[in-house]
Amino acid sequence: MAKCEICGKGPQFGNHVSFSQRHVKRRFNPNIQKRRMVIDGKVRQVKICSSCLKTMSKTRG
């Protein structure tokens, strides 16, 4: 899984714990989206997590 190019958020690891308290390794992946953005006057396609996307839409307008 890729990292967010803005904040660097990547996959985290932990345990899935069932009702019987069995622990099984699992992976929490960030919600990565591909978006076209203008960076330094050029249009680039970047991989960005949804939380950064939400924050950027708040600051734009």
PDB file of N, CA, C and O in Angstrom:
ATOM      1  N   MET A   1       0.843  -1.186   0.000  1.00  0.00           N
ATOM      2  CA  MET A   1       0.000   0.000   0.000  1.00  0.00           C
ATOM      3  C   MET A   1       0.881   1.240   0.000  1.00  0.00           C
ATOM      4  O   MET A   1       1.926   1.266   0.650  1.00  0.00           O
ATOM      5  N   ALA A   2       0.469   2.240  -0.711  1.00  0.00           N
ATOM      6  CA  ALA A   2       1.257   3.458  -0.834  1.00  0.00           C
ATOM      7  C   ALA A   2       1.068   4.375   0.365  1.00  0.00           C
ATOM      8  O   ALA A   2       0.147   4.210   1.166  1.00  0.00           O
ATOM      9  N   LYS A   3       1.972   5.349   0.463  1.00  0.00           N
ATOM     10  CA  LYS A   3       1.869   6.371   1.494  1.00  0.00           C
ATOM     11  C   LYS A   3       1.241   7.620   0.908  1.00  0.00           C
ATOM     12  O   LYS A   3       1.265   7.840  -0.303  1.00  0.00           O
ATOM     13  N   CYS A   4       0.680   8.431   1.785  1.00  0.00           N
ATOM     14  CA  CYS A   4       0.169   9.741   1.372  1.00  0.00           C
ATOM     15  C   CYS A   4       1.368  10.629   1.085  1.00  0.00           C
ATOM     16  O   CYS A   4       2.306  10.684   1.880  1.00  0.00           O
ATOM     17  N   GLU A   5       1.342  11.334  -0.060  1.00  0.00           N
ATOM     18  CA  GLU A   5       2.468  12.187  -0.436  1.00  0.00           C
ATOM     19  C   GLU A   5       2.482  13.499   0.338  1.00  0.00           C
ATOM     20  O   GLU A   5       3.487  14.210   0.314  1.00  0.00           O
ATOM     21  N   ILE A   6       1.390  13.837   1.027  1.00  0.00           N
ATOM     22  CA  ILE A   6       1.316  15.070   1.796  1.00  0.00           C
ATOM     23  C   ILE A   6       1.783  14.845   3.238  1.00  0.00           C
ATOM     24  O   ILE A   6       2.696  15.520   3.712  1.00  0.00           O
ATOM     25  N   CYS A   7       1.152  13.895   3.928  1.00  0.00           N
ATOM     26  CA  CYS A   7       1.461  13.706   5.354  1.00  0.00           C
ATOM     27  C   CYS A   7       2.320  12.477   5.632  1.00  0.00           C
ATOM     28  O   CYS A   7       2.839  12.338   6.739  1.00  0.00           O
ATOM     29  N   GLY A   8       2.484  11.584   4.658  1.00  0.00           N
ATOM     30  CA  GLY A   8       3.316  10.402   4.859  1.00  0.00           C
ATOM     31  C   GLY A   8       2.625   9.265   5.598  1.00  0.00           C
ATOM     32  O   GLY A   8       3.282   8.322   6.039  1.00  0.00           O
ATOM     33  N   LYS A   9       1.313   9.348   5.736  1.00  0.00           N
ATOM     34  CA  LYS A   9       0.565   8.304   6.442  1.00  0.00           C
ATOM     35  C   LYS A   9       0.608   7.006   5.642  1.00  0.00           C
ATOM     36  O   LYS A   9       0.318   7.003   4.445  1.00  0.00           O
ATOM     37  N   GLY A  10       0.968   5.908   6.294  1.00  0.00           N
ATOM     38  CA  GLY A  10       1.048   4.605   5.654  1.00  0.00           C
ATOM     39  C   GLY A  10       0.273   3.576   6.446  1.00  0.00           C
ATOM     40  O   GLY A  10      -0.452   3.939   7.373  1.00  0.00           O
ATOM     41  N   PRO A  11       0.400   2.307   6.113  1.00  0.00           N
ATOM     42  CA  PRO A  11      -0.335   1.278   6.832  1.00  0.00           C
ATOM     43  C   PRO A  11       0.152   1.136   8.275  1.00  0.00           C
ATOM     44  O   PRO A  11       1.337   1.291   8.571  1.00  0.00           O
ATOM     45  N   GLN A  12      -0.801   0.837   9.162  1.00  0.00           N
ATOM     46  CA  GLN A  12      -0.481   0.561  10.558  1.00  0.00           C
ATOM     47  C   GLN A  12      -0.843  -0.883  10.840  1.00  0.00           C
ATOM     48  O   GLN A  12      -1.667  -1.471  10.140  1.00  0.00           O
ATOM     49  N   PHE A  13      -0.232  -1.452  11.859  1.00  0.00           N
ATOM     50  CA  PHE A  13      -0.442  -2.857  12.160  1.00  0.00           C
ATOM     51  C   PHE A  13      -0.992  -3.024  13.556  1.00  0.00           C
ATOM     52  O   PHE A  13      -0.710  -2.228  14.452  1.00  0.00           O
ATOM     53  N   GLY A  14      -1.783  -4.072  13.732  1.00  0.00           N
ATOM     54  CA  GLY A  14      -2.368  -4.330  15.042  1.00  0.00           C
ATOM     55  C   GLY A  14      -2.941  -5.731  15.076  1.00  0.00           C
ATOM     56  O   GLY A  14      -2.546  -6.597  14.294  1.00  0.00           O
ATOM     57  N   ASN A  15      -3.875  -5.947  15.987  1.00  0.00           N
ATOM     58  CA  ASN A  15      -4.491  -7.254  16.150  1.00  0.00           C
ATOM     59  C   ASN A  15      -5.992  -7.166  15.970  1.00  0.00           C
ATOM     60  O   ASN A  15      -6.632  -6.216  16.422  1.00  0.00           O
ATOM     61  N   HIS A  16      -6.549  -8.175  15.299  1.00  0.00           N
ATOM     62  CA  HIS A  16      -7.996  -8.351  15.284  1.00  0.00           C
ATOM     63  C   HIS A  16      -8.295  -9.229  16.482  1.00  0.00           C
ATOM     64  O   HIS A  16      -7.743 -10.323  16.595  1.00  0.00           O
ATOM     65  N   VAL A  17      -9.155  -8.775  17.375  1.00  0.00           N
ATOM     66  CA  VAL A  17      -9.455  -9.517  18.591  1.00  0.00           C
ATOM     67  C   VAL A  17     -10.889 -10.010  18.512  1.00  0.00           C
ATOM     68  O   VAL A  17     -11.824  -9.211  18.451  1.00  0.00           O
ATOM     69  N   SER A  18     -11.063 -11.327  18.512  1.00  0.00           N
ATOM     70  CA  SER A  18     -12.393 -11.915  18.414  1.00  0.00           C
ATOM     71  C   SER A  18     -13.067 -11.944  19.785  1.00  0.00           C
ATOM     72  O   SER A  18     -12.462 -11.580  20.793  1.00  0.00           O
ATOM     73  N   PHE A  19     -14.309 -12.375  19.808  1.00  0.00           N
ATOM     74  CA  PHE A  19     -15.070 -12.461  21.059  1.00  0.00           C
ATOM     75  C   PHE A  19     -14.392 -13.392  22.059  1.00  0.00           C
ATOM     76  O   PHE A  19     -14.462 -13.173  23.268  1.00  0.00           O
ATOM     77  N   SER A  20     -13.731 -14.439  21.541  1.00  0.00           N
ATOM     78  CA  SER A  20     -13.034 -15.383  22.417  1.00  0.00           C
ATOM     79  C   SER A  20     -11.624 -14.917  22.775  1.00  0.00           C
ATOM     80  O   SER A  20     -10.840 -15.675  23.346  1.00  0.00           O
ATOM     81  N   GLN A  21     -11.308 -13.663  22.434  1.00  0.00           N
ATOM     82  CA  GLN A  21     -10.035 -13.005  22.741  1.00  0.00           C
ATOM     83  C   GLN A  21      -8.836 -13.605  22.008  1.00  0.00           C
ATOM     84  O   GLN A  21      -7.701 -13.476  22.467  1.00  0.00           O
ATOM     85  N   ARG A  22      -9.083 -14.262  20.865  1.00  0.00           N
ATOM     86  CA  ARG A  22      -7.969 -14.713  20.024  1.00  0.00           C
ATOM     87  C   ARG A  22      -7.412 -13.505  19.303  1.00  0.00           C
ATOM     88  O   ARG A  22      -8.172 -12.662  18.826  1.00  0.00           O
ATOM     89  N   HIS A  23      -6.097 -13.409  19.218  1.00  0.00           N
ATOM     90  CA  HIS A  23      -5.443 -12.287  18.546  1.00  0.00           C
ATOM     91  C   HIS A  23      -4.856 -12.757  17.227  1.00  0.00           C
ATOM     92  O   HIS A  23      -4.062 -13.697  17.189  1.00  0.00           O
ATOM     93  N   VAL A  24      -5.254 -12.093  16.141  1.00  0.00           N
ATOM     94  CA  VAL A  24      -4.759 -12.400  14.811  1.00  0.00           C
ATOM     95  C   VAL A  24      -4.227 -11.101  14.227  1.00  0.00           C
ATOM     96  O   VAL A  24      -4.892 -10.067  14.291  1.00  0.00           O
ATOM     97  N   LYS A  25      -3.032 -11.154  13.659  1.00  0.00           N
ATOM     98  CA  LYS A  25      -2.416  -9.945  13.092  1.00  0.00           C
ATOM     99  C   LYS A  25      -3.268  -9.399  11.955  1.00  0.00           C
ATOM    100  O   LYS A  25      -3.813 -10.164  11.160  1.00  0.00           O
ATOM    101  N   ARG A  26      -3.384  -8.076  11.878  1.00  0.00           N
ATOM    102  CA  ARG A  26      -4.100  -7.429  10.791  1.00  0.00           C
ATOM    103  C   ARG A  26      -3.432  -6.123  10.437  1.00  0.00           C
ATOM    104  O   ARG A  26      -2.514  -5.674  11.123  1.00  0.00           O
ATOM    105  N   ARG A  27      -3.900  -5.514   9.358  1.00  0.00           N
ATOM    106  CA  ARG A  27      -3.281  -4.302   8.833  1.00  0.00           C
ATOM    107  C   ARG A  27      -4.364  -3.254   8.597  1.00  0.00           C
ATOM    108  O   ARG A  27      -5.402  -3.549   8.003  1.00  0.00           O
ATOM    109  N   PHE A  28      -4.123  -2.042   9.058  1.00  0.00           N
ATOM    110  CA  PHE A  28      -5.040  -0.927   8.858  1.00  0.00           C
ATOM    111  C   PHE A  28      -4.465  -0.058   7.744  1.00  0.00           C
ATOM    112  O   PHE A  28      -3.455   0.616   7.949  1.00  0.00           O
ATOM    113  N   ASN A  29      -5.094  -0.064   6.566  1.00  0.00           N
ATOM    114  CA  ASN A  29      -4.613   0.718   5.433  1.00  0.00           C
ATOM    115  C   ASN A  29      -5.271   2.097   5.418  1.00  0.00           C
ATOM    116  O   ASN A  29      -6.463   2.210   5.704  1.00  0.00           O
ATOM    117  N   PRO A  30      -4.520   3.143   5.092  1.00  0.00           N
ATOM    118  CA  PRO A  30      -5.132   4.471   4.970  1.00  0.00           C
ATOM    119  C   PRO A  30      -5.975   4.550   3.699  1.00  0.00           C
ATOM    120  O   PRO A  30      -5.768   3.790   2.753  1.00  0.00           O
ATOM    121  N   ASN A  31      -6.919   5.473   3.695  1.00  0.00           N
ATOM    122  CA  ASN A  31      -7.795   5.660   2.547  1.00  0.00           C
ATOM    123  C   ASN A  31      -7.082   6.559   1.536  1.00  0.00           C
ATOM    124  O   ASN A  31      -7.213   7.782   1.584  1.00  0.00           O
ATOM    125  N   ILE A  32      -6.326   5.943   0.619  1.00  0.00           N
ATOM    126  CA  ILE A  32      -5.518   6.669  -0.356  1.00  0.00           C
ATOM    127  C   ILE A  32      -6.317   6.858  -1.649  1.00  0.00           C
ATOM    128  O   ILE A  32      -6.902   5.913  -2.177  1.00  0.00           O
ATOM    129  N   GLN A  33      -6.329   8.110  -2.150  1.00  0.00           N
ATOM    130  CA  GLN A  33      -7.018   8.450  -3.387  1.00  0.00           C
ATOM    131  C   GLN A  33      -6.011   9.067  -4.358  1.00  0.00           C
ATOM    132  O   GLN A  33      -5.037   9.686  -3.932  1.00  0.00           O
ATOM    133  N   LYS A  34      -6.242   8.901  -5.647  1.00  0.00           N
ATOM    134  CA  LYS A  34      -5.421   9.574  -6.658  1.00  0.00           C
ATOM    135  C   LYS A  34      -6.161  10.819  -7.105  1.00  0.00           C
ATOM    136  O   LYS A  34      -7.322  10.745  -7.508  1.00  0.00           O
ATOM    137  N   ARG A  35      -5.494  11.965  -7.035  1.00  0.00           N
ATOM    138  CA  ARG A  35      -6.105  13.229  -7.438  1.00  0.00           C
ATOM    139  C   ARG A  35      -5.123  14.023  -8.284  1.00  0.00           C
ATOM    140  O   ARG A  35      -3.912  13.949  -8.079  1.00  0.00           O
ATOM    141  N   ARG A  36      -5.652  14.782  -9.238  1.00  0.00           N
ATOM    142  CA  ARG A  36      -4.821  15.693 -10.027  1.00  0.00           C
ATOM    143  C   ARG A  36      -4.783  17.020  -9.302  1.00  0.00           C
ATOM    144  O   ARG A  36      -5.822  17.580  -8.954  1.00  0.00           O
ATOM    145  N   MET A  37      -3.577  17.521  -9.076  1.00  0.00           N
ATOM    146  CA  MET A  37      -3.413  18.774  -8.357  1.00  0.00           C
ATOM    147  C   MET A  37      -2.379  19.633  -9.059  1.00  0.00           C
ATOM    148  O   MET A  37      -1.489  19.120  -9.738  1.00  0.00           O
ATOM    149  N   VAL A  38      -2.500  20.939  -8.895  1.00  0.00           N
ATOM    150  CA  VAL A  38      -1.517  21.862  -9.440  1.00  0.00           C
ATOM    151  C   VAL A  38      -0.438  22.079  -8.387  1.00  0.00           C
ATOM    152  O   VAL A  38      -0.703  22.630  -7.318  1.00  0.00           O
ATOM    153  N   ILE A  39       0.788  21.639  -8.699  1.00  0.00           N
ATOM    154  CA  ILE A  39       1.922  21.782  -7.787  1.00  0.00           C
ATOM    155  C   ILE A  39       3.035  22.477  -8.560  1.00  0.00           C
ATOM    156  O   ILE A  39       3.494  21.974  -9.586  1.00  0.00           O
ATOM    157  N   ASP A  40       3.466  23.629  -8.069  1.00  0.00           N
ATOM    158  CA  ASP A  40       4.495  24.446  -8.722  1.00  0.00           C
ATOM    159  C   ASP A  40       4.121  24.792 -10.167  1.00  0.00           C
ATOM    160  O   ASP A  40       4.980  24.812 -11.049  1.00  0.00           O
ATOM    161  N   GLY A  41       2.843  25.063 -10.401  1.00  0.00           N
ATOM    162  CA  GLY A  41       2.390  25.454 -11.724  1.00  0.00           C
ATOM    163  C   GLY A  41       2.205  24.309 -12.704  1.00  0.00           C
ATOM    164  O   GLY A  41       1.862  24.552 -13.861  1.00  0.00           O
ATOM    165  N   LYS A  42       2.419  23.082 -12.285  1.00  0.00           N
ATOM    166  CA  LYS A  42       2.259  21.919 -13.145  1.00  0.00           C
ATOM    167  C   LYS A  42       1.175  21.009 -12.571  1.00  0.00           C
ATOM    168  O   LYS A  42       1.041  20.875 -11.355  1.00  0.00           O
ATOM    169  N   VAL A  43       0.404  20.388 -13.463  1.00  0.00           N
ATOM    170  CA  VAL A  43      -0.625  19.450 -13.031  1.00  0.00           C
ATOM    171  C   VAL A  43       0.030  18.095 -12.811  1.00  0.00           C
ATOM    172  O   VAL A  43       0.629  17.525 -13.723  1.00  0.00           O
ATOM    173  N   ARG A  44      -0.091  17.591 -11.594  1.00  0.00           N
ATOM    174  CA  ARG A  44       0.475  16.278 -11.244  1.00  0.00           C
ATOM    175  C   ARG A  44      -0.599  15.401 -10.651  1.00  0.00           C
ATOM    176  O   ARG A  44      -1.544  15.900 -10.041  1.00  0.00           O
ATOM    177  N   GLN A  45      -0.466  14.099 -10.819  1.00  0.00           N
ATOM    178  CA  GLN A  45      -1.362  13.162 -10.168  1.00  0.00           C
ATOM    179  C   GLN A  45      -0.666  12.700  -8.890  1.00  0.00           C
ATOM    180  O   GLN A  45       0.429  12.140  -8.940  1.00  0.00           O
ATOM    181  N   VAL A  46      -1.310  12.939  -7.741  1.00  0.00           N
ATOM    182  CA  VAL A  46      -0.701  12.597  -6.465  1.00  0.00           C
ATOM    183  C   VAL A  46      -1.586  11.605  -5.724  1.00  0.00           C
ATOM    184  O   VAL A  46      -2.802  11.568  -5.912  1.00  0.00           O
ATOM    185  N   LYS A  47      -0.946  10.799  -4.876  1.00  0.00           N
ATOM    186  CA  LYS A  47      -1.661   9.892  -3.987  1.00  0.00           C
ATOM    187  C   LYS A  47      -1.815  10.611  -2.658  1.00  0.00           C
ATOM    188  O   LYS A  47      -0.823  10.959  -2.016  1.00  0.00           O
ATOM    189  N   ILE A  48      -3.059  10.835  -2.243  1.00  0.00           N
ATOM    190  CA  ILE A  48      -3.339  11.638  -1.059  1.00  0.00           C
ATOM    191  C   ILE A  48      -4.399  10.932  -0.224  1.00  0.00           C
ATOM    192  O   ILE A  48      -5.342  10.356  -0.766  1.00  0.00           O
ATOM    193  N   CYS A  49      -4.240  10.979   1.100  1.00  0.00           N
ATOM    194  CA  CYS A  49      -5.221  10.323   1.964  1.00  0.00           C
ATOM    195  C   CYS A  49      -6.463  11.202   2.093  1.00  0.00           C
ATOM    196  O   CYS A  49      -6.397  12.416   1.896  1.00  0.00           O
ATOM    197  N   SER A  50      -7.579  10.590   2.420  1.00  0.00           N
ATOM    198  CA  SER A  50      -8.853  11.309   2.448  1.00  0.00           C
ATOM    199  C   SER A  50      -8.872  12.387   3.520  1.00  0.00           C
ATOM    200  O   SER A  50      -9.553  13.399   3.352  1.00  0.00           O
ATOM    201  N   SER A  51      -8.144  12.202   4.619  1.00  0.00           N
ATOM    202  CA  SER A  51      -8.130  13.227   5.665  1.00  0.00           C
ATOM    203  C   SER A  51      -7.387  14.475   5.186  1.00  0.00           C
ATOM    204  O   SER A  51      -7.800  15.586   5.517  1.00  0.00           O
ATOM    205  N   CYS A  52      -6.309  14.327   4.420  1.00  0.00           N
ATOM    206  CA  CYS A  52      -5.602  15.479   3.852  1.00  0.00           C
ATOM    207  C   CYS A  52      -6.467  16.161   2.797  1.00  0.00           C
ATOM    208  O   CYS A  52      -6.476  17.388   2.700  1.00  0.00           O
ATOM    209  N   LEU A  53      -7.191  15.377   2.011  1.00  0.00           N
ATOM    210  CA  LEU A  53      -8.079  15.908   0.982  1.00  0.00           C
ATOM    211  C   LEU A  53      -9.164  16.766   1.622  1.00  0.00           C
ATOM    212  O   LEU A  53      -9.500  17.838   1.119  1.00  0.00           O
ATOM    213  N   LYS A  54      -9.705  16.286   2.729  1.00  0.00           N
ATOM    214  CA  LYS A  54     -10.748  17.006   3.450  1.00  0.00           C
ATOM    215  C   LYS A  54     -10.201  18.310   4.022  1.00  0.00           C
ATOM    216  O   LYS A  54     -10.867  19.344   3.960  1.00  0.00           O
ATOM    217  N   THR A  55      -9.006  18.266   4.569  1.00  0.00           N
ATOM    218  CA  THR A  55      -8.378  19.463   5.139  1.00  0.00           C
ATOM    219  C   THR A  55      -8.088  20.486   4.050  1.00  0.00           C
ATOM    220  O   THR A  55      -8.287  21.683   4.257  1.00  0.00           O
ATOM    221  N   MET A  56      -7.619  20.026   2.887  1.00  0.00           N
ATOM    222  CA  MET A  56      -7.316  20.942   1.790  1.00  0.00           C
ATOM    223  C   MET A  56      -8.576  21.612   1.260  1.00  0.00           C
ATOM    224  O   MET A  56      -8.536  22.781   0.878  1.00  0.00           O
ATOM    225  N   SER A  57      -9.693  20.892   1.231  1.00  0.00           N
ATOM    226  CA  SER A  57     -10.935  21.498   0.739  1.00  0.00           C
ATOM    227  C   SER A  57     -11.446  22.540   1.740  1.00  0.00           C
ATOM    228  O   SER A  57     -12.112  23.496   1.343  1.00  0.00           O
ATOM    229  N   LYS A  58     -11.144  22.368   3.031  1.00  0.00           N
ATOM    230  CA  LYS A  58     -11.531  23.357   4.046  1.00  0.00           C
ATOM    231  C   LYS A  58     -10.746  24.656   3.867  1.00  0.00           C
ATOM    232  O   LYS A  58     -11.307  25.744   3.999  1.00  0.00           O
ATOM    233  N   THR A  59      -9.456  24.548   3.568  1.00  0.00           N
ATOM    234  CA  THR A  59      -8.600  25.720   3.516  1.00  0.00           C
ATOM    235  C   THR A  59      -8.735  26.491   2.196  1.00  0.00           C
ATOM    236  O   THR A  59      -8.370  27.665   2.129  1.00  0.00           O
ATOM    237  N   ARG A  60      -9.252  25.846   1.157  1.00  0.00           N
ATOM    238  CA  ARG A  60      -9.352  26.508  -0.150  1.00  0.00           C
ATOM    239  C   ARG A  60     -10.456  27.553  -0.202  1.00  0.00           C
ATOM    240  O   ARG A  60     -10.316  28.571  -0.881  1.00  0.00           O
ATOM    241  N   GLY A  61     -11.546  27.311   0.507  1.00  0.00           N
ATOM    242  CA  GLY A  61     -12.533  28.303   0.273  1.00  0.00           C
ATOM    243  C   GLY A  61     -13.630  28.343   1.216  1.00  0.00           C
ATOM    244  O   GLY A  61     -14.528  29.175   1.084  1.00  0.00           O
TER     245      GLY A  61
END
